[in-house]
Amino acid sequence: MNSEQWIEKSDKYIMKTYGRYPIVPVKGEGCRLWDADGKEYLDFLAGVAVNNLGHCHPRVVKALQDQAATLIHCSNYYQIPQQIELAELLCNHSFADKAFFCNSGAEANEAAIKLARKYSREKFDSLERYGIITAAESFHGRTLATVAATGQEKVQRFFDPLLHGFTHVPFDDLSALEAAINPETCAIMLEPIQGEGGINVPSVAYMQGVRELCDRHKLLFILDEVQVGMGRTGKLFAHEHFGVTPDIMTLAKALAGGAPIGTMLARDEVAASFTPGTHGSTFGGNPLVTAAAIAAVKTILEDGLLNRAEEMGEYLHGELEKLGTRYSFVKEVRGIGLMIGMSLTIPGAEIVKKGHMLGLLLNVTQDSVLRFVPPLTVTKQEVNRMIEILEKIFKEIDA
Ligand SMILES: *Cc1c(COP(=O)(O)O)cnc(C)c1O
């Protein structure tokens, strides 16, 4: 079937939760995608920061193929070697001592919220201690608890009554955060860099100040690294840029090279509150996805992809800035590593559409911030080609 035929069938059978573009990708390799009509695209969205290793990385493909032929799924009633090995790998490379596995970012955040509430109530012997402060413009997921945690009215509309206990404060504003802390507060939950919110990078002083506030008020510091983690910023975890350590961290998107997975990591003392029967997931951390994740994490670490993300990030950032100086509608280029936003004074939707026509996959968030999250394996030539296409579009708009 060609793209048009697929789109017609989609209209008939698929719920309209996404404003999908009329593109039907059927094959991918590295930074490139092909649609059902054979058209080639340069992919600078990478499945929204999922395909950090590019599409169909050979090591991930091999791990999936081997594991699929051996054991795809078994229950968490039993011990799962691949899950154990992945947990060890993540703990050895982070502050964390223990991991819980699930299937998505929202579920990882759900687990973090449940753990924070249970830990705090037990530790302080107070049922009143359940509040979580999050940031305006944050994004933590689409389940009911994570929608309540998310600081964007547009994702909450129509779904009230929302889960009680979430307060939103402006991001990167320490005094607003401090003022929101009350005796009911048990945790502060933030993205180290806001993704959906428009690639907002907070100051080092802010992040360190949040850690101090958490210590002073005995609150848990939860970091949602679902989008920024797994090497995207040039460090395995983005919080390393700020010299802070959370108590709980969530990961998902790029963790398994494209296979669906989520995880919530914590210090031992905090993790101890998750006792048998308090939380769980049928598929969470099953042999197939955890085998893929081991391959993905090892590839990031062993193939020098952290350095590469830093280097290519600097290059892409520089090229975007150069381009930006030539067009008055470009406000700012910001981000760390390969997590880059270009904010505009005009809506970005038209640019994205023109990109599609010219074979470039891009994304716009918050209406006017172009988001660049290519695979960490992206080459200089691919960046140059992307800039060429973008320049062509900018010229057209300027005319
Ligand atoms: C994508 C994202 C989520 C939600 O992840 P899902 O896998 O879609 O549930 C949560 N937090 C952040 C920061 C994200 O970018």
The ligand as an ORCA input file, in Angstrom:
! r2SCAN-3c Opt
* xyz 0 1
  C       7.931     11.854     26.917
  C       8.011     12.303     28.337
  C       7.236     11.689     29.341
  C       6.183     10.662     29.031
  O       6.714      9.493     28.519
  P       5.727      8.415     27.850
  O       6.645      7.278     27.514
  O       5.109      9.067     26.660
  O       4.721      8.060     28.864
  C       7.446     12.075     30.645
  N       8.343     13.027     30.953
  C       9.095     13.638     30.023
  C      10.088     14.677     30.436
  C       8.942     13.310     28.678
  O       9.659     13.940     27.751
*
